[in-house]
Amino acid sequence: MSPETDLLTRLDRELDHLPAVPATAYLLHGKRVRRRRRAVTAAGAASTAAALVVVSLQLLSPGGGSADGSIAGETTASATPTVDPAPGPDLDADPDFVAPEPDNPVEAQDGLDGIDWFTTDDIPSWAEEYGHHGPVDLTADGRLWVAPGATVRRVVVDPYGADVPGIAASIAVEAQCGCNLQTLPGEEPDPDKVVWVILSTDGTGVGGGTMDDPGRWTDDFELWVDDATSYEQGRPSFAERLVRFDGTSLVPASPGVEVVEQTADTGYPASFASRTSAATVTYRGTTWYVMAADPREGGEGPWYAAAEGDTAPDLAAYVKAWHSA
């Protein structure tokens, strides 16, 4: 699973109203967001990018945590090894932060107890894209494949719920893996890298989804799942639930949100947007930074992005980091 494949899809979906500007302009909203969405076709159909190999699945009965399983010629392996957590965000903290409504208050479980999962000695062809793969994938019938050497730390089962058209099964995973993950230019692969992945399938093919880095804008896994599921569920994103434009200023979009400070000096030129603003806001005792813009091109209205208050020392530093990091 390549963590980069669906970046353009996600940007098209969320930021297609933006004009052509340097990629650094989208820093926290897209640069580190790693997306993929695999096109799945019926047997005999032609892929628009490359030929897809139709893989026959031979599935065992649900194992509730068993590592046994087979996929058309792939060998099986024992349960995945335990790996010490990588340094970085406090991934073990579960503050149970409740986002403004309409939220998706999911609850993550530790490990794979009760999950129908399996692993293989080698990487199945359907779990690779352009020679890369991630820590997990989802089969057409909703079984979770775990890459050899990967450790699943936390799981949210069926984060999209039962009412999203085209999603027959879904899962969100916090995993640690020295997988063959793609990196940004200049980055060295981290053998103990922790990533967040959300996967779904329509029931006819191998799942596709989203991969992200903990701490990029939040270190709260459950809040990330809430935000990642918002588009498909027809809900506003987390940032859109914090603030909205009222004229040229940002105002609270939900009860309990307070705009503490804001500035129109966002680093965007007037030719880019009719209005832009960055703000420091608080909600339920937690501080957030928000970047918002209403681009002149595209005509689809403003966009908003949020980041936890500990990602920068103050609002001016947040604005600078947005454009320069």
For each residue, the residues with C-beta under 8 A, 3 or more apart:
1: 36 127 128 129 132 133 134 135 136 137 197 211
2: 5 36 129 130 132 133 134 182
3: 34 35 36 132 134 181 182 195 211
4: 7 34 35 36 182
5: 2 35 36 37 38 129 130
6: 9 10 34 35 36 37 208 209 210
7: 4 10 11 30 33 34 35
8: 11 12 35
9: 6 12 13 35 37
10: 6 7 13 14 30 33 35 210
11: 7 8 14 15 16 26 30
12: 8 9 15 16
13: 9 10 16 231
14: 10 11 29 231 237 303
15: 11 12 18 26 29 30 303
16: 11 12 13 298 300
17: 295 297 298 299 300 301 303
18: 15 21 25 26 293 295 297 298 303
19: 272 295 296 297 298
20:
21: 18 25 26 272
22: 25
23: 26 30 31
24: 27 31 323 324
25: 18 21 22 268 323
26: 11 15 18 21 23 29 30 31
27: 24 30 31 32 321 322 323 324 325
28: 31 32 216 217 291 305 307 321 322
29: 14 15 26 33 291 303 305
30: 7 10 11 15 23 26 27 33
31: 23 24 26 27 28 184
32: 27 28 184 212 213 216
33: 7 10 29 30 210 212 216
34: 3 4 6 7 182 210 211 212 213
35: 3 4 5 6 7 8 9 10 210 211
36: 1 2 3 4 5 6 129 208 209 210 211
37: 5 6 9 208 209
38: 5 129 205 206 207 208
39: 47 48 49 52
40: 52 202 204 205 206 208
41: 45 46 47 52 205
42: 45 204
43: 54
44:
45: 41 42 52
46: 41 51
47: 39 41 50 51 52
48: 39
49: 39
50: 47
51: 46 47
52: 39 40 41 45 47
53: 125 126
54: 43
55: 71 72 124 125 126 206
56: 72
57: 71 72 139 140 141
58: 70 71 72
59: 69 139 141 143
60: 63 66 68 69 70 118
61:
62: 116
63: 60 66 67 68 69 116 117 118
64: 113 114 115 116
65: 112 113 114 115 117
66: 60 63 69 117 118
67: 63 76 77 78 79 80 117 118 119 146
68: 60 63 76 118
69: 59 60 63 66 76 117 118 119 120 143 145
70: 58 60 74 75 76 118
71: 55 57 58 74 120 124 126 139 145
72: 55 56 57 58
73:
74: 70 71 120 121 122 124
75: 70 120 121 122
76: 67 68 69 70 118 119 120 121
77: 67 119 120 121 148
78: 67 119
79: 67 119
80: 67 119 146 148 149 150 151 152
81: 149 151
82: 151
83: 149 151 176 178 192
84: 192
85: 91 92 153 176 192 194
86: 176 190 192 193 194
87:
88: 91 194 214 215
89: 214 215 219
90: 93 219
91: 85 88 153 174 194 214 219 221
92: 85
93: 90 219 220
94: 108 222
95: 220
96: 222
97: 220 222 223 284 286
98: 103 105 284
99: 103 105 223 226 227 238 241
100: 103 238 241 242 253 254 255 256 257 283
101: 241 254
102: 235 236 241
103: 98 99 100 226 235 241
104: 159 161 225 226 229 230 233 235
105: 98 99 222 226
106: 156 159 172 222 225 226 229
107: 156 222
108: 94 154 155 156 172 174 221 222 225
109: 113 114 154 155 156 157
110: 113 153 154
111: 152 153 154 155
112: 65 115 117 144 146 152 155
113: 64 65 109 110
114: 64 65 109
115: 64 65 112 144 155 157 171
116: 62 63 64 142 143 144
117: 63 65 66 67 69 112 143 144 145 146 152
118: 60 63 66 67 68 69 70 76 143 144 145 146
119: 67 69 76 77 78 79 80 145 146 147 148 150
120: 69 71 74 75 76 77 123 124 145 148
121: 74 75 76 77 148
122: 74 75 148
123: 120 127 128 133 147 148 180
124: 55 71 74 120 127 128 137 145
125: 53 55 128
126: 53 55 71 137 206
127: 1 123 124 133 134 137 145 147 206
128: 1 123 124 125 131 132 133
129: 1 2 5 36 38 132 133
130: 2 5
131: 128 180
132: 1 2 3 128 129 180 181 182
133: 1 2 123 127 128 129 137 147 179 180 181
134: 1 2 3 127 137 147 175 177 179 181 195 197 211
135: 1 146 147 150 152 173 175 176 177 179 195 197
136: 1 144 145 146 147 150 152 171 173 175 197 199
137: 1 124 126 127 133 134 144 145 147 199 206 207
138: 142 143 144 145 169 170 171 199 200 201 206 207 209
139: 57 59 71 142 143 144 145 201 206 207
140: 57 201 203 204 205 206 207
141: 57 59 169 203
142: 116 138 139 168 169 171 201 203
143: 59 69 116 117 118 138 139
144: 112 115 116 117 118 136 137 138 139 152 171 173 199
145: 69 71 117 118 119 120 124 127 136 137 138 139
146: 67 80 112 117 118 119 135 136 150 152 175
147: 119 123 127 133 134 135 136 137 150 177 179
148: 77 80 119 120 121 122 123
149: 80 81 83 177 178 179
150: 80 119 135 136 146 147 175 176 177 179
151: 80 81 82 83 175 176 177
152: 80 111 112 117 135 136 144 146 155 173 174 175
153: 85 91 110 111 174 175 176 194
154: 108 109 110 111 173 174 221
155: 108 109 111 112 115 152 171 172 173 174
156: 106 107 108 109 159 171 172 173 221 222 225
157: 109 115 171
158: 161 162 169 170 171
159: 104 106 156 170 171 172 198 225 228 229
160: 164 167 170 200 229 232 233
161: 104 158 164 233
162: 158
163: 233
164: 160 161 167 232 233
165:
166: 202
167: 160 164 170 200 201 202 232
168: 142 201 202 203
169: 138 141 142 158 200 201 203 207
170: 138 158 159 160 167 198 199 200 201 207 209
171: 115 136 138 142 144 155 156 157 158 159 198 199 200
172: 106 108 155 156 159 196 197 198 199 221 225 228
173: 135 136 144 152 154 155 156 196 197 198 199
174: 91 108 152 153 154 155 194 195 196 197 214 221
175: 134 135 136 146 150 151 152 153 194 195 197
176: 83 85 86 135 150 151 153 192 193 194
177: 134 135 147 149 150 151 181 193 195
178: 83 149 189 190 191 192 193
179: 133 134 135 147 149 150 193
180: 123 131 132 133
181: 3 132 133 134 177 189 193 195
182: 2 3 4 34 132
183: 187 188 189
184: 31 32 187
185:
186:
187: 183 184
188: 183
189: 178 181 183 193
190: 86 178 193
191: 178
192: 83 84 85 86 176 178
193: 86 176 177 178 179 181 189 190
194: 85 86 88 91 153 174 175 176 214
195: 3 134 135 174 175 177 181 211 212 213 214
196: 172 173 174 211 212 213 214 221 224 225
197: 1 134 135 136 172 173 174 175 209 210 211 212
198: 159 170 171 172 173 209 210 225 228 229
199: 136 137 138 144 170 171 172 173 207 208 209
200: 138 160 167 169 170 171 207 208 209 232
201: 138 139 140 142 167 168 169 170 204 205 206 207 208
202: 40 166 167 168 205
203: 140 141 142 168 169
204: 40 42 140 201
205: 38 40 41 140 201 202
206: 38 40 55 126 127 137 138 139 140 201
207: 38 137 138 139 140 169 170 199 200 201
208: 6 36 37 38 40 199 200 201
209: 6 36 37 138 170 197 198 199 200
210: 6 10 33 34 35 36 197 198 228
211: 1 3 34 35 36 134 195 196 197
212: 32 33 34 195 196 197 216 224 228
213: 32 34 195 196 216
214: 88 89 91 174 194 195 196 219 221 224
215: 88 89 218 219 311
216: 28 32 33 212 213
217: 28 305 306 307 308 311
218: 215 223 224 227 307 308
219: 89 90 91 93 214 215 308
220: 93 95 97 223 224
221: 91 108 154 156 172 174 196 214 224 225
222: 94 96 97 105 106 107 108 156 225 226
223: 97 99 218 220 226 227 238
224: 196 212 214 218 220 221 227 228
225: 104 106 108 156 159 172 196 198 221 222 228 229
226: 99 103 104 105 106 222 223 229 230 238
227: 99 218 223 224 230 237 238
228: 159 172 198 210 212 224 225
229: 104 106 159 160 198 225 226 232 233 235
230: 104 226 227 233 235 236 237 238
231: 13 14 234 235 237
232: 160 164 167 200 229
233: 104 160 161 163 164 229 230
234: 231
235: 102 103 104 229 230 231
236: 102 230 240 241 253
237: 14 227 230 231 240 241 304
238: 99 100 223 226 227 230 241 242 306
239: 242 243 290 292 304 305 306
240: 236 237 243 244 253 304
241: 99 100 101 102 103 236 237 238 253 254
242: 100 238 239 252 253 254 257 281 283 288 290 304 306
243: 239 240 250 251 252 253 257 259 279 281 290 292 304
244: 240 250 251 253 302 304
245: 248 249 250 251 275 277 292 294 302
246: 249 250 251
247: 275
248: 245 264 275 277
249: 245 246 262 277
250: 243 244 245 246 259 262 277 279 281 290 292
251: 243 244 245 246 259
252: 242 243 255 256 257 258 259 281
253: 100 236 240 241 242 243 244 257
254: 100 101 241 242 257 283
255: 100 252
256: 100 252 283 284
257: 100 242 243 252 253 254 281 282 283
258: 252 281 282 283
259: 243 250 251 252 262 279 280 281
260: 279 280 281 282 287
261: 279 280 315
262: 249 250 259 277 278 279 280 315
263: 266 277 278 279 315 316 319
264: 248 275 276 277
265: 278 319
266: 263 276 277 278 291 293 319 322
267: 319 320 322 323
268: 25 272 273 276 293
269: 272
270: 273
271: 296
272: 19 21 268 269 276 293 295 296
273: 268 270 276 293 294 295 296
274: 294 295 296
275: 245 247 248 264 293 294 302
276: 264 266 268 272 273 291 292 293 294
277: 245 248 249 250 262 263 264 266 292 293
278: 262 263 265 266 289 290 291 292 315 318 319 322
279: 243 250 259 260 261 262 263 289 290 292 315
280: 259 260 261 262 287 288 289 290 309 314 315
281: 242 243 250 252 257 258 259 260 287 288 289 290
282: 257 258 260 285 286 287 288
283: 100 242 254 256 257 258 286 288
284: 97 98 256
285: 282
286: 97 282 283 308 309
287: 260 280 281 282 308 309
288: 242 280 281 282 283 306 307 308 309
289: 278 279 280 281 306 307 308 309 311 312 315 318
290: 239 242 243 250 278 279 280 281 304 305 306 307
291: 28 29 266 276 278 304 305 318 319 322
292: 239 243 245 250 276 277 278 279 302 303 304 305
293: 18 266 268 272 273 275 276 277 302 303
294: 245 273 274 275 276 301 302
295: 17 18 19 272 273 274 298 302 303
296: 19 271 272 273 274
297: 17 18 19
298: 16 17 18 19 295
299: 17
300: 16 17
301: 17 294
302: 244 245 275 292 293 294 295
303: 14 15 17 18 29 292 293 295
304: 237 239 240 242 243 244 290 291 292
305: 28 29 217 239 290 291 292
306: 217 238 239 242 288 289 290
307: 28 217 218 288 289 290 311 312 318
308: 217 218 219 286 287 288 289 311
309: 280 286 287 288 289 312
310:
311: 215 217 289 307 308 318 321
312: 289 307 309 315 317 318 321
313: 317
314: 280 317 318
315: 261 262 263 278 279 280 289 312 318 319
316: 263 319 320
317: 312 313 314 320 321
318: 278 289 291 307 311 312 314 315 321 322
319: 263 265 266 267 278 291 315 316 322 323
320: 267 316 317 323 324
321: 27 28 311 312 317 318 324 325
322: 27 28 266 267 278 291 318 319 325
323: 24 25 27 267 319 320
324: 24 27 320 321
325: 27 321 322
